[in-house]
Amino acid sequence: MALTGRAALIAALASVPVGVWDPSWTGILGVNAPLAVACACDFALAAPVRRLGLTRSGDASARLGETADVTLTVSNPSGRPLRARLRDAWPPSSWQPGTETAGSRHSLTVPAGERRRVTTRLRPTRRGDRHADRVTIRSYGPLGLLTRQGTHRVPWTVRVLPPFTSRKHLPSKLSRLRELDGRTSVLTRGEGTEFDSLREYVPGDDTRSIDWRATARHSTVAVRTWRPERDRHILLVLDTGRTSAGRVGNAPRLDAAMDAALLLAALASRAGDRVDLLAYDRRVRALLQGRTAGDVLPSLVNAMATLEPELVETDARGLTATTLRSAPRRSLVVLFTTLDAAPIEEGLLPVLPQLTQRHTVLVASVADPHVSRMAQARGHTDAVYEAAAAAQAQSERRHIADQLRRHGVTVVDATPDELPPALADAYLELKAAGRL
């Protein structure tokens, strides 16, 4: 067989491992001596891969759904120019499905003794730490007939943070908080709040707010105004057991609970309250305490980033004991957990009095919007059966919520989109009622 031309030679060499010389090919190359010489020269002129210097820079964190740019600097210390194809490998969850090939592969040319940069744009699809894998470089000679190939380890980590999509609700909740603080004309009263000032009575005011001594000294009825106490302690408790792994929509229940917790933390820190975090299933997964108001939100986001649901049954007694140790004085304990019958009746209810005797307890649970849609379905036999099953599931959740309320627990049960504002409203109502 005679080989003529570059294309024919490349086709003949397609089965040869890249950068490896196989003596069995000597006979084929010997058919056309000039091509053999060209291949040998091309291989010799390709820049060496293992002598290259590689360093990283760029983003070390990004919110879920956003992009992170990681720059790879390639230095060529050899005396030959580098003509290369580069693959910057990362875990599959670092890109949207189908975009990894385009995002991780780069072409570059680095003159001798110089350096060039290539940027890999990540768009992670999951929370947590994403660690860079190998960088594979294929160096071509001037003719592109033979190549050298090698890999480098260039460590880098991008931490993917919770997206905090409920941030959009914060302005409206802060406006309500300012009303509670007495910065607007709407003032509240409640047991345990701090006296603020006196003002003239207007129809609709609580008659218990009337200050009779001040009224006797004036020609008008005077009422006391109050502002909620500050520097209260709030402990956010994330149940990371198996029930938090259930997916609601496109994300686990744990992610929806985190989003609600972040909105509550942002609101409470603005209110002057101290916010701590505990994540627990059978052991402590995260414990964050003593953060200042300006540092609490970044610290919470960073601590939540690496939390994942654990496929174990939550130890309710251990969770209660850890909560009591983490909150030695009276606090608002916000427990993000399920309203499923078995975990509540067999796990939480027997130990709940230990919490309610010392703390104000609020249970926040993520409801599945698909169940609500099933409950409304009609039109054919399967839909009717699905509606009956959904109605039964909803009835069981209401029963569990009623049991918790009989123990003095405030319950917020809402879909992922509705849970953050509903939880913030529940916090403001407790604050307005002086229960914090």
C-alpha positions as a Markdown table, in Angstrom:
| # | Residue | x | y | z |
|---|---|---|---|---|
| 1 | Met | 0.0 | 0.0 | 0.0 |
| 2 | Ala | 1.4 | 3.4 | -1.0 |
| 3 | Leu | 0.8 | 6.4 | 1.2 |
| 4 | Thr | 0.8 | 9.8 | -0.4 |
| 5 | Gly | 0.0 | 13.1 | 1.1 |
| 6 | Arg | -0.5 | 14.3 | 4.6 |
| 7 | Ala | -4.1 | 13.2 | 4.9 |
| 8 | Ala | -3.3 | 9.6 | 4.0 |
| 9 | Leu | -0.5 | 9.5 | 6.5 |
| 10 | Ile | -2.7 | 10.9 | 9.3 |
| 11 | Ala | -5.4 | 8.2 | 8.5 |
| 12 | Ala | -2.7 | 5.5 | 8.7 |
| 13 | Leu | -1.5 | 6.8 | 12.1 |
| 14 | Ala | -4.9 | 7.2 | 13.6 |
| 15 | Ser | -4.6 | 4.1 | 15.7 |
| 16 | Val | -1.2 | 5.0 | 17.2 |
| 17 | Pro | -1.3 | 6.2 | 20.8 |
| 18 | Val | -0.7 | 10.0 | 20.9 |
| 19 | Gly | 2.9 | 10.9 | 21.5 |
| 20 | Val | 4.1 | 7.2 | 21.6 |
| 21 | Trp | 6.4 | 5.8 | 18.9 |
| 22 | Asp | 5.5 | 2.3 | 17.7 |
| 23 | Pro | 8.4 | 0.6 | 15.9 |
| 24 | Ser | 5.8 | -1.5 | 13.9 |
| 25 | Trp | 5.0 | 1.7 | 11.9 |
| 26 | Thr | 8.6 | 2.0 | 10.6 |
| 27 | Gly | 7.7 | 0.0 | 7.5 |
| 28 | Ile | 4.7 | 2.1 | 6.7 |
| 29 | Leu | 6.7 | 5.3 | 7.1 |
| 30 | Gly | 9.5 | 3.8 | 5.1 |
| 31 | Val | 7.2 | 3.8 | 2.1 |
| 32 | Asn | 7.6 | 7.5 | 1.9 |
| 33 | Ala | 10.9 | 8.7 | 3.4 |
| 34 | Pro | 10.1 | 12.4 | 3.2 |
| 35 | Leu | 6.9 | 11.9 | 5.2 |
| 36 | Ala | 8.8 | 10.0 | 7.8 |
| 37 | Val | 11.3 | 12.8 | 8.1 |
| 38 | Ala | 8.5 | 15.3 | 8.3 |
| 39 | Cys | 6.8 | 13.4 | 11.1 |
| 40 | Ala | 10.0 | 13.1 | 13.0 |
| 41 | Cys | 10.7 | 16.8 | 12.7 |
| 42 | Asp | 7.2 | 17.7 | 13.5 |
| 43 | Phe | 7.3 | 15.6 | 16.7 |
| 44 | Ala | 10.7 | 17.1 | 17.6 |
| 45 | Leu | 9.5 | 20.7 | 17.1 |
| 46 | Ala | 6.3 | 20.2 | 19.3 |
| 47 | Ala | 6.8 | 22.1 | 22.6 |
| 48 | Pro | 7.3 | 19.7 | 25.6 |
| 49 | Val | 4.2 | 19.4 | 27.7 |
| 50 | Arg | 5.6 | 18.4 | 31.1 |
| 51 | Arg | 7.9 | 21.5 | 31.3 |
| 52 | Leu | 5.0 | 23.9 | 31.1 |
| 53 | Gly | 4.1 | 25.9 | 34.1 |
| 54 | Leu | 0.4 | 26.2 | 35.1 |
| 55 | Thr | -1.2 | 28.4 | 37.7 |
| 56 | Arg | -4.8 | 29.3 | 38.5 |
| 57 | Ser | -6.7 | 32.4 | 39.5 |
| 58 | Gly | -10.2 | 33.7 | 39.4 |
| 59 | Asp | -13.5 | 33.1 | 41.3 |
| 60 | Ala | -13.4 | 31.0 | 44.5 |
| 61 | Ser | -17.2 | 31.1 | 45.0 |
| 62 | Ala | -20.4 | 31.7 | 43.2 |
| 63 | Arg | -24.1 | 31.4 | 43.9 |
| 64 | Leu | -26.0 | 28.5 | 42.5 |
| 65 | Gly | -27.2 | 29.5 | 39.0 |
| 66 | Glu | -24.5 | 32.1 | 38.5 |
| 67 | Thr | -21.2 | 31.7 | 36.6 |
| 68 | Ala | -17.7 | 31.4 | 37.9 |
| 69 | Asp | -14.7 | 32.3 | 35.8 |
| 70 | Val | -11.4 | 30.4 | 36.6 |
| 71 | Thr | -8.3 | 31.5 | 34.7 |
| 72 | Leu | -5.5 | 29.2 | 33.8 |
| 73 | Thr | -2.1 | 30.8 | 33.1 |
| 74 | Val | 0.1 | 28.6 | 30.9 |
| 75 | Ser | 3.9 | 29.5 | 30.9 |
| 76 | Asn | 6.1 | 28.1 | 28.2 |
| 77 | Pro | 9.8 | 28.0 | 29.4 |
| 78 | Ser | 11.0 | 26.0 | 26.4 |
| 79 | Gly | 12.6 | 27.4 | 23.3 |
| 80 | Arg | 9.8 | 26.2 | 21.0 |
| 81 | Pro | 6.4 | 27.8 | 20.5 |
| 82 | Leu | 3.5 | 25.9 | 22.0 |
| 83 | Arg | 0.5 | 25.2 | 19.7 |
| 84 | Ala | -1.9 | 23.2 | 21.8 |
| 85 | Arg | -5.4 | 22.0 | 22.6 |
| 86 | Leu | -6.2 | 22.2 | 26.3 |
| 87 | Arg | -8.9 | 20.5 | 28.4 |
| 88 | Asp | -9.6 | 21.9 | 31.8 |
| 89 | Ala | -11.5 | 19.1 | 33.5 |
| 90 | Trp | -14.1 | 19.7 | 36.3 |
| 91 | Pro | -16.9 | 17.6 | 37.8 |
| 92 | Pro | -19.9 | 17.2 | 35.5 |
| 93 | Ser | -22.1 | 19.3 | 37.9 |
| 94 | Ser | -19.9 | 22.3 | 37.1 |
| 95 | Trp | -21.8 | 22.9 | 33.9 |
| 96 | Gln | -25.3 | 22.9 | 32.6 |
| 97 | Pro | -26.0 | 19.5 | 30.8 |
| 98 | Gly | -24.5 | 19.4 | 27.3 |
| 99 | Thr | -22.2 | 22.4 | 27.7 |
| 100 | Glu | -19.1 | 20.7 | 29.2 |
| 101 | Thr | -17.4 | 20.1 | 25.9 |
| 102 | Ala | -17.5 | 23.7 | 24.8 |
| 103 | Gly | -16.7 | 25.1 | 28.2 |
| 104 | Ser | -13.7 | 23.0 | 29.1 |
| 105 | Arg | -11.7 | 22.9 | 25.8 |
| 106 | His | -9.5 | 25.7 | 24.6 |
| 107 | Ser | -7.0 | 26.3 | 21.8 |
| 108 | Leu | -3.9 | 28.4 | 22.6 |
| 109 | Thr | -0.6 | 29.4 | 21.2 |
| 110 | Val | 2.2 | 30.4 | 23.6 |
| 111 | Pro | 5.5 | 31.7 | 22.1 |
| 112 | Ala | 8.7 | 30.5 | 23.5 |
| 113 | Gly | 9.5 | 32.0 | 26.9 |
| 114 | Glu | 6.0 | 33.7 | 27.2 |
| 115 | Arg | 2.7 | 33.0 | 28.9 |
| 116 | Arg | -0.9 | 33.1 | 28.0 |
| 117 | Arg | -4.2 | 32.8 | 29.8 |
| 118 | Val | -7.4 | 30.8 | 29.1 |
| 119 | Thr | -10.6 | 31.2 | 31.1 |
| 120 | Thr | -13.0 | 28.4 | 31.9 |
| 121 | Arg | -16.5 | 29.6 | 32.7 |
| 122 | Leu | -18.3 | 27.3 | 35.1 |
| 123 | Arg | -22.1 | 27.3 | 35.7 |
| 124 | Pro | -22.6 | 24.8 | 38.6 |
| 125 | Thr | -25.9 | 23.0 | 38.9 |
| 126 | Arg | -25.4 | 21.9 | 42.6 |
| 127 | Arg | -24.3 | 23.5 | 45.8 |
| 128 | Gly | -21.0 | 22.5 | 47.5 |
| 129 | Asp | -17.3 | 22.5 | 46.6 |
| 130 | Arg | -16.3 | 21.9 | 43.1 |
| 131 | His | -12.6 | 20.8 | 42.8 |
| 132 | Ala | -10.6 | 21.1 | 39.6 |
| 133 | Asp | -9.5 | 17.9 | 38.0 |
| 134 | Arg | -6.6 | 17.3 | 35.6 |
| 135 | Val | -5.5 | 19.7 | 32.9 |
| 136 | Thr | -4.7 | 17.8 | 29.7 |
| 137 | Ile | -2.6 | 19.5 | 27.1 |
| 138 | Arg | -1.9 | 18.2 | 23.5 |
| 139 | Ser | 1.0 | 20.0 | 21.9 |
| 140 | Tyr | 1.2 | 20.0 | 18.1 |
| 141 | Gly | 4.2 | 20.4 | 15.8 |
| 142 | Pro | 4.2 | 23.0 | 13.0 |
| 143 | Leu | 2.6 | 20.5 | 10.6 |
| 144 | Gly | 0.2 | 18.9 | 13.0 |
| 145 | Leu | 1.2 | 15.4 | 12.1 |
| 146 | Leu | 2.3 | 14.1 | 15.6 |
| 147 | Thr | 1.6 | 15.5 | 19.0 |
| 148 | Arg | 2.9 | 15.3 | 22.6 |
| 149 | Gln | 0.3 | 14.9 | 25.3 |
| 150 | Gly | 0.5 | 15.2 | 29.1 |
| 151 | Thr | -1.5 | 16.1 | 32.2 |
| 152 | His | -1.0 | 18.5 | 35.1 |
| 153 | Arg | -2.7 | 18.8 | 38.5 |
| 154 | Val | -3.5 | 22.5 | 39.2 |
| 155 | Pro | -5.7 | 22.5 | 42.4 |
| 156 | Trp | -8.5 | 25.0 | 42.6 |
| 157 | Thr | -11.8 | 25.0 | 44.5 |
| 158 | Val | -15.0 | 26.9 | 43.7 |
| 159 | Arg | -17.6 | 26.9 | 46.5 |
| 160 | Val | -21.1 | 27.0 | 45.1 |
| 161 | Leu | -23.3 | 28.9 | 47.6 |
| 162 | Pro | -27.1 | 28.8 | 48.1 |
| 163 | Pro | -28.8 | 31.1 | 45.6 |
| 164 | Phe | -30.9 | 33.1 | 48.2 |
| 165 | Thr | -33.7 | 33.7 | 45.8 |
| 166 | Ser | -36.0 | 34.9 | 48.6 |
| 167 | Arg | -33.9 | 38.0 | 48.9 |
| 168 | Lys | -36.5 | 39.8 | 46.8 |
| 169 | His | -38.9 | 39.7 | 49.8 |
| 170 | Leu | -36.5 | 41.4 | 52.2 |
| 171 | Pro | -37.5 | 45.1 | 51.4 |
| 172 | Ser | -41.2 | 44.5 | 52.2 |
| 173 | Lys | -40.4 | 42.6 | 55.4 |
| 174 | Leu | -37.9 | 45.4 | 56.5 |
| 175 | Ser | -40.7 | 47.9 | 55.9 |
| 176 | Arg | -42.9 | 46.0 | 58.2 |
| 177 | Leu | -40.1 | 45.7 | 60.7 |
| 178 | Arg | -39.6 | 49.5 | 60.7 |
| 179 | Glu | -43.3 | 49.8 | 61.6 |
| 180 | Leu | -42.8 | 47.5 | 64.6 |
| 181 | Asp | -39.8 | 49.5 | 65.6 |
| 182 | Gly | -41.9 | 52.7 | 65.8 |
| 183 | Arg | -40.2 | 54.4 | 62.9 |
| 184 | Thr | -43.6 | 55.0 | 61.3 |
| 185 | Ser | -47.0 | 55.9 | 62.6 |
| 186 | Val | -48.0 | 52.3 | 63.2 |
| 187 | Leu | -47.0 | 51.2 | 66.7 |
| 188 | Thr | -47.5 | 48.0 | 68.5 |
| 189 | Arg | -47.9 | 46.8 | 72.0 |
| 190 | Gly | -47.2 | 43.4 | 73.6 |
| 191 | Glu | -46.0 | 41.7 | 76.7 |
| 192 | Gly | -42.3 | 41.9 | 77.0 |
| 193 | Thr | -41.8 | 44.9 | 74.7 |
| 194 | Glu | -40.0 | 48.0 | 75.6 |
| 195 | Phe | -41.8 | 51.3 | 76.5 |
| 196 | Asp | -41.1 | 53.9 | 73.8 |
| 197 | Ser | -43.2 | 57.1 | 74.3 |
| 198 | Leu | -46.7 | 58.6 | 74.8 |
| 199 | Arg | -49.0 | 59.8 | 72.1 |
| 200 | Glu | -52.7 | 60.9 | 71.7 |
| 201 | Tyr | -55.3 | 58.1 | 71.6 |
| 202 | Val | -56.9 | 57.4 | 68.2 |
| 203 | Pro | -59.9 | 55.1 | 67.6 |
| 204 | Gly | -58.7 | 51.5 | 67.3 |
| 205 | Asp | -56.0 | 51.7 | 69.8 |
| 206 | Asp | -55.8 | 49.0 | 72.4 |
| 207 | Thr | -57.5 | 50.4 | 75.5 |
| 208 | Arg | -54.9 | 48.5 | 77.6 |
| 209 | Ser | -52.3 | 50.9 | 76.3 |
| 210 | Ile | -54.0 | 54.0 | 77.9 |
| 211 | Asp | -51.7 | 55.7 | 80.4 |
| 212 | Trp | -54.3 | 57.0 | 83.0 |
| 213 | Arg | -51.8 | 59.0 | 85.0 |
| 214 | Ala | -50.7 | 60.9 | 81.9 |
| 215 | Thr | -54.3 | 61.3 | 80.8 |
| 216 | Ala | -55.2 | 62.9 | 84.1 |
| 217 | Arg | -52.5 | 65.5 | 83.5 |
| 218 | His | -53.6 | 66.3 | 80.0 |
| 219 | Ser | -56.9 | 67.3 | 78.3 |
| 220 | Thr | -56.6 | 64.3 | 75.9 |
| 221 | Val | -56.3 | 60.6 | 76.4 |
| 222 | Ala | -52.7 | 59.4 | 76.2 |
| 223 | Val | -51.6 | 56.0 | 75.2 |
| 224 | Arg | -48.2 | 54.3 | 75.6 |
| 225 | Thr | -46.3 | 53.1 | 72.5 |
| 226 | Trp | -44.0 | 50.2 | 72.5 |
| 227 | Arg | -41.1 | 48.9 | 70.5 |
| 228 | Pro | -40.1 | 45.3 | 70.2 |
| 229 | Glu | -37.1 | 44.2 | 72.3 |
| 230 | Arg | -33.8 | 43.8 | 70.6 |
| 231 | Asp | -30.9 | 41.5 | 71.1 |
| 232 | Arg | -33.1 | 38.4 | 71.2 |
| 233 | His | -31.5 | 35.1 | 70.4 |
| 234 | Ile | -32.7 | 33.1 | 67.3 |
| 235 | Leu | -31.5 | 29.5 | 66.7 |
| 236 | Leu | -32.1 | 28.2 | 63.2 |
| 237 | Val | -32.1 | 24.3 | 63.3 |
| 238 | Leu | -31.8 | 22.5 | 60.0 |
| 239 | Asp | -32.9 | 18.9 | 60.1 |
| 240 | Thr | -30.5 | 17.2 | 57.6 |
| 241 | Gly | -31.9 | 13.7 | 58.0 |
| 242 | Arg | -33.4 | 11.6 | 55.2 |
| 243 | Thr | -36.6 | 13.5 | 55.0 |
| 244 | Ser | -34.7 | 16.6 | 53.9 |
| 245 | Ala | -33.5 | 14.7 | 50.8 |
| 246 | Gly | -37.0 | 14.5 | 49.3 |
| 247 | Arg | -37.1 | 16.6 | 46.1 |
| 248 | Val | -39.7 | 19.3 | 45.8 |
| 249 | Gly | -39.6 | 20.6 | 42.2 |
| 250 | Asn | -36.0 | 20.6 | 41.0 |
| 251 | Ala | -34.3 | 20.8 | 44.4 |
| 252 | Pro | -34.2 | 18.9 | 47.8 |
| 253 | Arg | -36.3 | 20.1 | 50.6 |
| 254 | Leu | -33.2 | 21.1 | 52.4 |
| 255 | Asp | -32.4 | 23.7 | 49.8 |
| 256 | Ala | -35.9 | 25.3 | 50.2 |
| 257 | Ala | -35.4 | 25.3 | 54.0 |
| 258 | Met | -32.0 | 27.1 | 53.5 |
| 259 | Asp | -33.6 | 29.8 | 51.4 |
| 260 | Ala | -36.3 | 30.5 | 54.1 |
| 261 | Ala | -33.6 | 30.4 | 56.8 |
| 262 | Leu | -31.5 | 33.0 | 55.0 |
| 263 | Leu | -34.4 | 35.4 | 54.6 |
| 264 | Leu | -35.3 | 35.1 | 58.3 |
| 265 | Ala | -31.6 | 35.5 | 59.3 |
| 266 | Ala | -31.3 | 38.7 | 57.2 |
| 267 | Leu | -34.5 | 40.1 | 58.7 |
| 268 | Ala | -33.6 | 39.2 | 62.3 |
| 269 | Ser | -30.1 | 40.6 | 62.1 |
| 270 | Arg | -31.6 | 43.9 | 60.8 |
| 271 | Ala | -33.9 | 43.8 | 63.8 |
| 272 | Gly | -30.9 | 43.6 | 66.2 |
| 273 | Asp | -31.4 | 40.0 | 67.1 |
| 274 | Arg | -28.6 | 37.5 | 67.3 |
| 275 | Val | -28.8 | 34.6 | 64.9 |
| 276 | Asp | -27.1 | 31.2 | 65.2 |
| 277 | Leu | -27.3 | 28.0 | 63.0 |
| 278 | Leu | -27.4 | 24.3 | 63.9 |
| 279 | Ala | -27.5 | 21.6 | 61.3 |
| 280 | Tyr | -28.1 | 18.1 | 62.7 |
| 281 | Asp | -29.3 | 14.6 | 61.9 |
| 282 | Arg | -27.4 | 12.0 | 64.0 |
| 283 | Arg | -24.5 | 14.4 | 64.7 |
| 284 | Val | -23.7 | 18.0 | 64.3 |
| 285 | Arg | -23.2 | 18.9 | 60.6 |
| 286 | Ala | -22.7 | 22.6 | 61.1 |
| 287 | Leu | -22.7 | 24.9 | 64.1 |
| 288 | Leu | -22.4 | 28.7 | 63.7 |
| 289 | Gln | -22.5 | 30.9 | 66.8 |
| 290 | Gly | -21.6 | 34.4 | 67.9 |
| 291 | Arg | -21.5 | 36.2 | 64.5 |
| 292 | Thr | -22.0 | 39.9 | 64.3 |
| 293 | Ala | -25.0 | 41.4 | 62.4 |
| 294 | Gly | -22.8 | 42.3 | 59.5 |
| 295 | Asp | -21.1 | 38.9 | 59.3 |
| 296 | Val | -24.0 | 36.6 | 60.0 |
| 297 | Leu | -25.4 | 36.3 | 56.5 |
| 298 | Pro | -22.1 | 35.6 | 54.7 |
| 299 | Ser | -21.2 | 33.1 | 57.4 |
| 300 | Leu | -24.6 | 31.3 | 57.1 |
| 301 | Val | -24.3 | 31.1 | 53.3 |
| 302 | Asn | -20.8 | 29.7 | 53.5 |
| 303 | Ala | -21.8 | 27.1 | 56.2 |
| 304 | Met | -24.8 | 26.0 | 54.3 |
| 305 | Ala | -23.0 | 25.6 | 51.0 |
| 306 | Thr | -21.5 | 22.2 | 51.8 |
| 307 | Leu | -24.5 | 20.8 | 53.7 |
| 308 | Glu | -26.1 | 17.7 | 52.0 |
| 309 | Pro | -29.0 | 15.6 | 53.2 |
| 310 | Glu | -27.9 | 12.4 | 55.0 |
| 311 | Leu | -29.9 | 9.2 | 54.3 |
| 312 | Val | -30.3 | 8.4 | 58.0 |
| 313 | Glu | -33.2 | 8.9 | 60.5 |
| 314 | Thr | -32.8 | 12.0 | 62.5 |
| 315 | Asp | -32.1 | 11.4 | 66.2 |
| 316 | Ala | -34.7 | 13.7 | 67.8 |
| 317 | Arg | -33.3 | 13.3 | 71.3 |
| 318 | Gly | -29.9 | 14.2 | 70.2 |
| 319 | Leu | -31.2 | 17.1 | 68.2 |
| 320 | Thr | -33.1 | 18.4 | 71.3 |
| 321 | Ala | -30.1 | 18.0 | 73.6 |
| 322 | Thr | -27.8 | 19.8 | 71.2 |
| 323 | Thr | -30.4 | 22.6 | 70.7 |
| 324 | Leu | -30.6 | 23.1 | 74.5 |
| 325 | Arg | -26.8 | 23.3 | 74.8 |
| 326 | Ser | -26.6 | 25.7 | 71.8 |
| 327 | Ala | -29.3 | 28.0 | 73.3 |
| 328 | Pro | -28.7 | 28.2 | 77.1 |
| 329 | Arg | -31.1 | 31.2 | 77.5 |
| 330 | Arg | -34.6 | 31.7 | 76.3 |
| 331 | Ser | -34.6 | 31.9 | 72.5 |
| 332 | Leu | -36.7 | 31.5 | 69.4 |
| 333 | Val | -35.9 | 28.0 | 68.0 |
| 334 | Val | -36.9 | 27.7 | 64.4 |
| 335 | Leu | -36.8 | 24.0 | 63.4 |
| 336 | Phe | -36.8 | 23.2 | 59.7 |
| 337 | Thr | -38.2 | 19.7 | 59.4 |
| 338 | Thr | -40.9 | 17.6 | 57.9 |
| 339 | Leu | -44.5 | 17.3 | 58.9 |
| 340 | Asp | -44.6 | 13.6 | 58.1 |
| 341 | Ala | -46.4 | 11.6 | 60.7 |
| 342 | Ala | -43.8 | 9.0 | 61.7 |
| 343 | Pro | -40.8 | 11.3 | 62.3 |
| 344 | Ile | -43.0 | 13.8 | 64.3 |
| 345 | Glu | -45.1 | 11.4 | 66.4 |
| 346 | Glu | -42.3 | 8.9 | 67.1 |
| 347 | Gly | -39.4 | 11.3 | 67.2 |
| 348 | Leu | -40.1 | 14.9 | 67.9 |
| 349 | Leu | -43.4 | 14.9 | 70.0 |
| 350 | Pro | -42.0 | 12.8 | 72.9 |
| 351 | Val | -39.1 | 15.3 | 73.5 |
| 352 | Leu | -40.9 | 18.5 | 72.4 |
| 353 | Pro | -41.8 | 19.6 | 76.0 |
| 354 | Gln | -38.1 | 19.9 | 76.8 |
| 355 | Leu | -37.9 | 22.6 | 74.1 |
| 356 | Thr | -41.2 | 24.4 | 74.7 |
| 357 | Gln | -40.5 | 24.7 | 78.4 |
| 358 | Arg | -37.4 | 26.8 | 77.8 |
| 359 | His | -37.9 | 28.3 | 74.4 |
| 360 | Thr | -40.4 | 29.6 | 71.9 |
| 361 | Val | -40.5 | 27.0 | 69.2 |
| 362 | Leu | -41.5 | 27.5 | 65.5 |
| 363 | Val | -41.6 | 24.6 | 63.1 |
| 364 | Ala | -41.2 | 25.4 | 59.4 |
| 365 | Ser | -41.9 | 22.7 | 56.8 |
| 366 | Val | -41.7 | 22.6 | 53.0 |
| 367 | Ala | -44.9 | 21.5 | 51.4 |
| 368 | Asp | -45.0 | 19.9 | 47.9 |
| 369 | Pro | -47.0 | 22.0 | 45.4 |
| 370 | His | -47.5 | 18.9 | 43.3 |
| 371 | Val | -49.7 | 17.5 | 46.1 |
| 372 | Ser | -51.9 | 20.6 | 45.9 |
| 373 | Arg | -52.3 | 20.3 | 42.2 |
| 374 | Met | -53.1 | 16.6 | 42.5 |
| 375 | Ala | -55.8 | 17.4 | 45.1 |
| 376 | Gln | -57.6 | 19.7 | 42.5 |
| 377 | Ala | -57.3 | 17.2 | 39.6 |
| 378 | Arg | -60.5 | 15.8 | 38.1 |
| 379 | Gly | -61.7 | 14.5 | 34.8 |
| 380 | His | -60.8 | 10.8 | 34.7 |
| 381 | Thr | -60.5 | 7.9 | 37.1 |
| 382 | Asp | -56.7 | 8.2 | 37.7 |
| 383 | Ala | -57.1 | 11.9 | 38.5 |
| 384 | Val | -59.8 | 11.2 | 41.0 |
| 385 | Tyr | -57.7 | 8.5 | 42.8 |
| 386 | Glu | -54.7 | 10.9 | 42.8 |
| 387 | Ala | -56.9 | 13.7 | 44.3 |
| 388 | Ala | -58.1 | 11.3 | 47.0 |
| 389 | Ala | -54.5 | 10.4 | 47.9 |
| 390 | Ala | -53.4 | 14.0 | 47.9 |
| 391 | Ala | -56.4 | 15.0 | 50.1 |
| 392 | Gln | -55.4 | 12.3 | 52.6 |
| 393 | Ala | -51.8 | 13.5 | 52.6 |
| 394 | Gln | -52.9 | 17.1 | 53.3 |
| 395 | Ser | -55.2 | 15.9 | 56.1 |
| 396 | Glu | -52.4 | 14.1 | 57.8 |
| 397 | Arg | -50.1 | 17.2 | 57.6 |
| 398 | Arg | -52.9 | 19.3 | 59.1 |
| 399 | His | -53.3 | 16.8 | 61.9 |
| 400 | Ile | -49.6 | 16.8 | 62.7 |
| 401 | Ala | -49.6 | 20.6 | 62.6 |
| 402 | Asp | -52.5 | 20.7 | 65.0 |
| 403 | Gln | -50.7 | 18.3 | 67.4 |
| 404 | Leu | -47.6 | 20.6 | 67.4 |
| 405 | Arg | -49.8 | 23.7 | 68.0 |
| 406 | Arg | -51.4 | 22.0 | 71.1 |
| 407 | His | -47.8 | 21.9 | 72.5 |
| 408 | Gly | -47.5 | 25.7 | 72.0 |
| 409 | Val | -45.5 | 25.5 | 68.7 |
| 410 | Thr | -46.0 | 27.9 | 65.9 |
| 411 | Val | -46.2 | 26.0 | 62.6 |
| 412 | Val | -45.5 | 27.4 | 59.1 |
| 413 | Asp | -46.3 | 24.9 | 56.4 |
| 414 | Ala | -45.9 | 26.3 | 52.8 |
| 415 | Thr | -44.5 | 25.5 | 49.4 |
| 416 | Pro | -40.9 | 26.4 | 48.6 |
| 417 | Asp | -41.8 | 29.8 | 47.0 |
| 418 | Glu | -44.2 | 30.7 | 49.8 |
| 419 | Leu | -42.3 | 29.5 | 52.8 |
| 420 | Pro | -39.7 | 32.3 | 53.1 |
| 421 | Pro | -42.2 | 35.2 | 53.3 |
| 422 | Ala | -44.6 | 33.2 | 55.4 |
| 423 | Leu | -41.8 | 32.4 | 57.9 |
| 424 | Ala | -40.7 | 36.0 | 58.0 |
| 425 | Asp | -44.3 | 37.1 | 58.7 |
| 426 | Ala | -44.5 | 34.5 | 61.5 |
| 427 | Tyr | -41.4 | 36.0 | 63.0 |
| 428 | Leu | -42.7 | 39.5 | 62.8 |
| 429 | Glu | -46.0 | 38.4 | 64.4 |
| 430 | Leu | -44.2 | 36.8 | 67.3 |
| 431 | Lys | -42.1 | 40.0 | 67.7 |
| 432 | Ala | -45.2 | 42.2 | 67.6 |
| 433 | Ala | -46.9 | 40.0 | 70.2 |
| 434 | Gly | -43.9 | 40.4 | 72.5 |
| 435 | Arg | -43.2 | 36.6 | 72.5 |
| 436 | Leu | -39.5 | 37.0 | 71.7 |
